[in-house]
Amino acid sequence: MDNYEKRVDQATSSDPREILGAISIVVGEEGKTLYHHASGFQSLASDAAPLGKDSAITLGSAGKFITHIAALQCVDKGLINLDEPVYAHLPELESLQIISKNEGPDASTKPFTLRFPTKKITLRHLLTHTSGIASPEATPELQAWKASKADEPEPGEDVRDPIVRMFSMPLLFEPGEGWEYGSSIHWTSLLIFRLTKQRMAVYVQENIFNPLGMTSSTYQPASNPEIRAHLLSMVRRDAEGLLFPVNQEPMDLACSITDLGKVLGDLIAPTSKILSKESVALIFSPAFPQGTPASTAIRGNTENYAAPAGIPPTMKEPPINYTVLAGLFVEDVLPLSGMPAGTVTWNGMPNVVWAVNRKKGLAALWGTQLLPVDDEKAVEVMMEFLKGAWAAEFALK
């Protein structure tokens, strides 16, 4: 890891600094920490303390896999089946229609059309982003649909769940017949609540954090003084390349690096403490058969994952698939990161990336707290870490 340490130390000590701080960890299949490094400072303050190896970070989308683990636990407990329709628990989804661009003569005044789907949404669809549910800004049609609702009168007292209120919108395609990284995660969270009668923060604490001894993890970092005190400060790079603080309360899942090593290590352990053998096997299996609409769609839409996965812009049809863990399934080695086949990986907004490979018995995580996502300097250092982790002696199995 010499090349990585030289590069990250230079990035966090240069004037001006390229990165405020970065923490990295590599964990083996027995949960043993094989590598652990921190570089930089806790904040931009002139008297800031050096960044500790066990400082905490917020995860952004890199934390979605925790929600997916919780959903798979519901399957393990017999509360739901992966392939049964979710409408008994999420009846709001049954009324969603599929939106498409209107190609008719009235397209200028009516830019979209709606029709009911012929297939039903399942938990597997939600976990693999094949439900048809997208983000509000995903297409011009969805934006036009949202704008068309702006003129509707405000309801009196809206007693609907905030997720239902915010994310009830048309589907982009028939469930199972495409891939769109969007708002399925929010519906999955609501499903877990309705199945378990526990809010996500409570359920995850009792069923994931406690069994794994994750004592420095929380969904409410702003109200947890101990964890908040150890958070790496969030910064943003301005147009001139300089870093400045982001003055906002942390609102996302926050975990210490050691805690993250525990949960990633559990996924590659001979026997998981939190998931059944069947669910773990599913995590490390590709979700989409080759040539299906979902497989074609994910390979053609690399914007959300190319940079932190290590896929060069010139690579067409990258060798990737998807899994129920809210992550890519790597089918062949990725050039820039060195991730080998069988790796499952995903990233988060503040330039965080994790990767796990059960066959090699290895889990790796690199994190900083820097906006915007896919920052060029951060990704460059990230790639040095990932290449070093997969090429190091402890990874050569």
N, C-alpha and C positions, 0 to 999 in steps of 0.2 A: 504493500500500500504506500510505498515511498513516494511515487509520483503524485498520488492523490494528496498526501499530507503536504507535500511541497506546494502544490497548486492551491489548496484551500487556505493554507497559512498565508500565502502571498495575497490571496483575494481578500482576506479579512484584516490584513495589516497594511495594505497599500494606501497611498495618499493621493487622491481620495480612495476610500475603501470601495471595493467592488461588492462585497457582501458584509453585512454586520456580523453575522455569526452563523455557523453550521454545525450540526451534530449528526453523527453517523454511528450505526451499530450493525453488526453481523452476528446472528445467533444460529447455533447448531440445533440438531434434532432433539437433543436431550435438554434443550433450554439453556445450554451453556453459552455465555457471551464469548465469542471468538475474536471480536474486534470492537473497539469502542473509542471514539475520538470526538473531541470538541475543539473548535477553533473560533476565535473572535471574542465579542463582548456581549453582555446581556442587553445593553441599550446603547443609544447614541450619546448619552451623557458623558461629559469629560471625565467623570470619576466612576464610570461604570465598571462593575466587576467583570472579570473574565467569564466567559460562558462556561458553565459547568456541564460535565458529561451527562448529568441527569436532569438538566433543565427540561421544562415542558414546552410543547408547541401545540398550536391549534392545527387541525388537519384539513379543513375544507373537505373537498370531495374524497380525499384520501381516507377519511373516516367513515365513508358509507359502508365499508365492508363490515363494520360492527353491527349496523342495522341488518345487514344480510345474514350475519351469523345468528342474530336474534330470530329472524324469520325462519331459518333452517331449524332452529331449536323448536319452534312451533310445529314444524313437520315431524321432528323426532318425537315430540310429545303426543302426536296424534290429533292435534288441534285442527289441522288442515292438511290437504294433500297438494302436492306441487301442481298437479294437472287438473284439479277440479276448478270450476268457475268460482271466482271470489265474490260473486254478487250476494251471497247469503250474508256476508260480512261487510261488503262495500257496495250496497245497492245503488249508490250514486253513480257508479261506473256503468251500470247497465243502460243508463239513459244517454250516454255519450255517443254522438254520431261521428262519422268519418267526414272530414272536410277535404275538398279538392277545388282546384282552380276551375272557374267557370269559363268554358271555351265557347259559350253560346253568343248570340247576337246582343244579348243584354249584359255582357261581361263588364262593360264600363260602369254600369250602375249596380250590378250584382256580381262582385268579383269572386265569390265562392259559392259552392253548393254543398249540401249536407245529405248524407244517407246513413241509415243504420247498418252496423256491421253484421256479417253473417256468422262470425266466430265470436267466442266468448273469452274474456280476459281471465287468465289463470295466474297463480302466484309465480310460476315459472316465467311467464311473460313479464311480470313486474320486475323480477330479479335479473332478467337478462335484457331489459330495455327493449323488448319486442312487443310491448302492449299496445303501441300506437300513441301512447301518451307522450307529449313533447313539452318543451318549455314554451311559454307564451310568445316568445319572439322567434320561434323556430322557422316560420315561413311567412311570406307576405299574406297568405290566406288566413293564418291564425291572427296576425296583426289586424287584418281587416275585420275578422270576426270580433276581436276584442274591441275594436273601435266602434263596431255596430252596437255593442252593448252599453257604450258610454252614455247614450241618450235615453236609456231605460230609466224609469223612476227608481229612486233609492227605496229599498224595502224598509219597513218600519223597524222592527227589532229582528236582526238576522241571528238566529240561534244556531246556525250551522257551525260545525267544526271549522276552524280557520283553514285547514287543509282543503276541505270540501269547497269552501268559499273561494279560495285562491286558485285552486288547480282543477276545477271542473271546466274543461274545455274540450273542443272536438279532438278526435283522434286523427293521426296523419295517415294511418293505413290499417288494414285488417290485422287484428291481433295475431302475432306469430309470423307475419309476412313482411317484416322490415326490421330495421334497428335504428333507434333514435335516442341519443343520450338526452334525457329530459327529466320529467317530474315524477317518474314512477317511484322513486325513493320516498317521496312524501306519502303516497298512498300506501306503500309498504309499512311505513311507521304507523299510520292510522290503523292498518290491518292488525298489526301486532297489539296495539292498544285494545282493539275490540275483541281479539282472541284471548288476551291475558288479563284484561281489566286493569292493566298497569300502564302508566305513562312510560315512554321510552327510557327516560333517565332512571326511573326506579327499577324497571325490568332489567336493564343492562347492568345496573349496579349489583343486583341480586344474582343474576344468572351468568354474567361474564366477568365483571370486574372482581367480585368477591371470590369466586372459585379459583381465579388465577392469581389472586393476591395483588391486584392492580390498585394500589392505595393512593396513587397520584394521578387519577383520571376522573374527569367530570364533564358533564354537559353544561355546567353552569360556572365557568371559570371566573366570571365577574363577581360572584358571590362566595367564592372559595379563596380566602386570603392566602392560605398556605401555597396552593397551586399557582395562584396568580402571581405571587412574589417570585416564583421561579420560571415564569413564562419568558421566553425569548421575545423581545419587543418586536412588534410588527413595524416594518418600514416600507417606503415606496421609493422607486427610482424616478426622478424627474426627467424632463426632456434633455437636460444637460448631463445626465448620468449620475447625478449626486443623490445620496440617500437622505430622506427626511422622515420624521416619525409620523405614523398614522395614529392620530389621537381619537381613538374610539374604543369602547369597552369590548373586550373579547366576548364573542357571542356563540362560539362554536365548540365542538368537542375538543377538549384539551387533554393531553396525556404526557406523562414523562417519557423519555426515550426508553428507559428500562421497562416501563409498563408496556410500551408498544412491542418491545422485544419479547415479552411474555406471551402476548396474544398471538403474534406471528409465529413464535416458536411452538406454541401449542398446535398450530395447524399442520406442522411438519413432524410432530412427535409421533412415536410408534402408536400411542393411544391418546387421543384428544380427551381433555377433561371436560370439554364443553359441547362437543358434537359427536354424533354417532359415526361409526365407521362408514356408513353409507353416505352421509352428508359430506364427510371429508373427501371421499372418493369423487363425489359429484363436483366439489370445488375444483379438483385438479383434473377435470375432464372438459373438453371443448363442448360448448353448448349447441353449435350450429353445424349441421352437415354441409360439406362443401357444395357450392353451387346453389344453395338456397337463397331466397331474397335477403334473409338476415345476414348470412355470410358475405354476400356481395355488398350489402349496405355498409357493414362495419369496415370492410377493407377499403371502401371508397370514401369513407368519411373519417380521415385521420386527424382532423383539427384538434380534437380533444385529447389526443394521446401520443402523437408522433414524437414530439420533442422529448418528454421525459421517459419514453420507452426506448429511445435511441434509434428511431427510424429516420433515415435521411430523406430529405424532400424529394430526391430523385427516385426513390424506391416506389414502384408501382405494385399494387397488389401485395402489400406486406404480409408476411407469414404469421398472421394473428387470427385469433378467434375470440370468444368471450366465455365467461363462466358465471355461475350463480353467485360468486363472491363479489360482484361489482368490480370486476377487473378483466384485463386482457388475458387470454391464454396464448402463450408464445409457442408457435409450432416449429420454428427454426430459429437459430441464433440471430439476434438483432445486432447489426454491425456496430453502431456507435456505443451501445451500453454493454455489449457482450452477454446479454441475458440468453441463457441456453433454452433449448426446447423444453417444454413442460413447466416453464416459469409462469406464475400468475402475478400480475402487477397492475397498479393504478397510481394516480397522482392526485394532488390537491392544489387548490388555488394559491396558497402561499409558498409554492415551489417545494412541495413535499412529495417523495416517491417511496413506495414500498414494493418489494418483490419477494416471492416465496417459491421455492422449488422443492417438492417433497422427495423426489428421486435423489437429489443431491443432499437432502437434509440441511438446507440452508435458507435463511431468511435475512434480508438486508433492508435497511431503511436509512434514507438521507433526508434531512429536513432543515430548512431555514424558514424565516417569516418575512418574505419579501414579495411585494406586489410590483408589477402585474405578473400574472401567471406566465409560465414559460419564458421568464426573463433570460436573456441570452447568456449573461455571465453566470447566473445560477445554474442553468442547464449545463454549461461547459464544465463547471466543477462537479456537478451531479454525475455526469458521464465518467469523469475520472474515478469517482468513488465506485460506481457500478462495475466498470471494467476491472478495477482492482479487486473488488469483492469476488467476482466470478472467476477471475484468473488466479487468485491466491491459492496457496497450497491447500488450505482447508476446504476449498471448493472442488478440488480435483478428485472426484469420486468416480 
